[in-house]
Amino acid sequence: MPTSTKLSVRDVVTVRLPAASAYLSVLRTATAGLAARLDFTLDEIEDLRIAVDEACAMLLAQALPGTDLACEFELTGDAMRISVSVLTVDGEVPSRDTFAWTVLSSLAGAVDAQAGTDDRVTVTLQKRRGSAGAS
C-alpha cells in the first residue's frame, strides 16, 4: 500500500523597482496582499507593512544612485519571509544597535542583514501567523 507524503507549498514573488522612496507604496501594498493570502490578522499585516517600509528606508539611505531595489516574498504555509536588497555605496549592513533595528525585530520577529561581495546589502524579515512578533 503506497504512503503519501505531505508536500509543503512554497510560493515566491519577486518585485524589482527603482531604489527611490516614491515606489515604497508598491511594496507596502504587495506585502499586505500576500500576508492576507496567508490569513494573517489585520494587526500582523500592518506590522509587516511597517517593517518592510522600515527595512527599505534603511537600505535606501545607502543605495547606489540609479540602482534597483529587489524584494523577494517567500510564502510557506503560515509564514512569510521577506528579503529586501539593494546595491550600496559601501556594502555596510545596518547596525543592530539602533532604534530602527529594534522596531524591525518587534514587528517582524526574526530579522537579519548581510552584505554580498558585490556590496549588495540584504535585510531579511520573517514572521509566522499568530506569532505576536516572534518568528
C-alpha positions as CSV (number, residue, x, y, z in Angstrom):
1,M,0.0,0.0,0.0
2,P,1.6,3.3,-1.1
3,T,2.2,6.0,1.5
4,S,1.6,9.7,0.8
5,T,3.9,12.5,1.8
6,K,2.5,15.9,2.6
7,L,4.3,18.4,0.4
8,S,4.9,21.9,1.7
9,V,3.5,24.6,-0.7
10,R,6.0,27.4,-1.3
11,D,5.3,30.4,-3.4
12,V,7.9,33.1,-4.2
13,V,7.1,36.5,-5.5
14,T,9.8,39.0,-6.6
15,V,9.3,42.7,-7.1
16,R,12.1,44.9,-8.5
17,L,11.7,48.7,-8.6
18,P,13.8,51.8,-8.7
19,A,15.5,52.5,-5.4
20,A,13.5,55.6,-4.5
21,S,11.1,56.2,-1.7
22,A,8.4,57.2,-4.1
23,Y,7.9,53.5,-5.0
24,L,7.7,52.1,-1.5
25,S,3.9,52.1,-1.6
26,V,4.1,49.3,-4.2
27,L,6.0,47.1,-1.7
28,R,3.6,48.0,1.2
29,T,0.6,47.0,-1.0
30,A,2.3,43.8,-2.1
31,T,3.2,42.9,1.5
32,A,-0.4,43.4,2.6
33,G,-1.9,41.4,-0.2
34,L,0.5,38.5,0.2
35,A,0.1,38.5,4.0
36,A,-3.7,38.5,3.6
37,R,-3.4,35.5,1.3
38,L,-1.8,33.6,4.3
39,D,-4.6,34.7,6.6
40,F,-2.5,37.0,8.7
41,T,-4.6,39.2,11.0
42,L,-5.1,42.8,10.2
43,D,-2.6,43.8,13.0
44,E,0.0,41.3,11.7
45,I,-0.4,42.7,8.1
46,E,0.1,46.2,9.4
47,D,3.2,45.2,11.3
48,L,4.6,43.6,8.2
49,R,3.8,46.7,6.1
50,I,5.6,48.9,8.6
51,A,8.6,46.5,8.9
52,V,9.0,46.4,5.1
53,D,8.9,50.2,4.9
54,E,11.5,50.5,7.7
55,A,13.8,47.9,6.1
56,C,13.6,49.7,2.8
57,A,14.3,53.1,4.4
58,M,17.5,51.6,6.0
59,L,18.7,50.4,2.6
60,L,17.7,53.4,0.5
61,A,19.8,55.6,2.7
62,Q,22.9,53.8,1.4
63,A,21.7,52.8,-2.1
64,L,23.9,53.3,-5.1
65,P,22.2,56.1,-7.2
66,G,20.3,54.7,-10.2
67,T,20.1,51.2,-8.9
68,D,17.1,48.9,-8.3
69,L,15.6,47.7,-5.0
70,A,14.7,44.0,-5.1
71,C,12.2,42.4,-2.8
72,E,11.5,38.7,-2.6
73,F,8.5,37.4,-0.7
74,E,8.6,33.7,0.2
75,L,5.2,32.3,1.4
76,T,5.2,28.9,3.2
77,G,2.1,27.7,5.0
78,D,1.7,30.1,7.9
79,A,4.9,32.1,7.5
80,M,6.3,34.8,5.2
81,R,10.0,35.6,4.6
82,I,10.7,38.9,3.0
83,S,14.2,39.8,1.7
84,V,14.9,43.3,0.6
85,S,18.2,44.1,-1.1
86,V,20.0,46.9,-3.0
87,L,23.4,47.7,-4.3
88,T,25.1,50.1,-1.9
89,V,27.9,52.6,-1.9
90,D,29.9,50.8,0.8
91,G,28.4,47.3,1.5
92,E,27.8,48.1,5.2
93,V,24.9,46.2,6.9
94,P,22.6,48.3,9.0
95,S,23.6,48.5,12.7
96,R,21.7,46.2,15.0
97,D,22.1,48.7,17.8
98,T,19.6,51.2,16.5
99,F,16.0,52.1,17.3
100,A,15.1,51.1,13.7
101,W,16.5,47.6,14.2
102,T,14.6,47.2,17.5
103,V,11.4,48.3,15.7
104,L,12.0,45.8,12.9
105,S,12.6,43.0,15.4
106,S,9.5,43.7,17.3
107,L,7.3,44.0,14.2
108,A,8.6,41.0,12.2
109,G,10.1,38.6,14.7
110,A,13.3,37.3,13.0
111,V,15.4,39.9,11.3
112,D,18.8,39.5,9.7
113,A,21.1,41.5,7.4
114,Q,24.0,40.5,5.3
115,A,26.3,42.0,2.7
116,G,27.4,40.3,-0.5
117,T,30.8,40.6,-2.2
118,D,29.3,43.0,-4.7
119,D,28.2,45.5,-1.9
120,R,24.6,44.3,-2.2
121,V,23.1,44.5,1.2
122,T,20.0,42.4,2.1
123,V,17.7,42.7,5.1
124,T,15.6,39.6,5.7
125,L,12.4,39.6,7.8
126,Q,10.4,36.5,8.8
127,K,7.0,36.4,10.5
128,R,4.7,33.5,11.3
129,R,1.0,33.9,11.5
130,G,-0.2,34.2,15.1
131,S,3.4,34.8,16.4
132,A,2.9,38.2,18.0
133,G,6.3,39.5,16.8
134,A,8.3,36.3,17.2
135,S,9.1,34.0,14.3
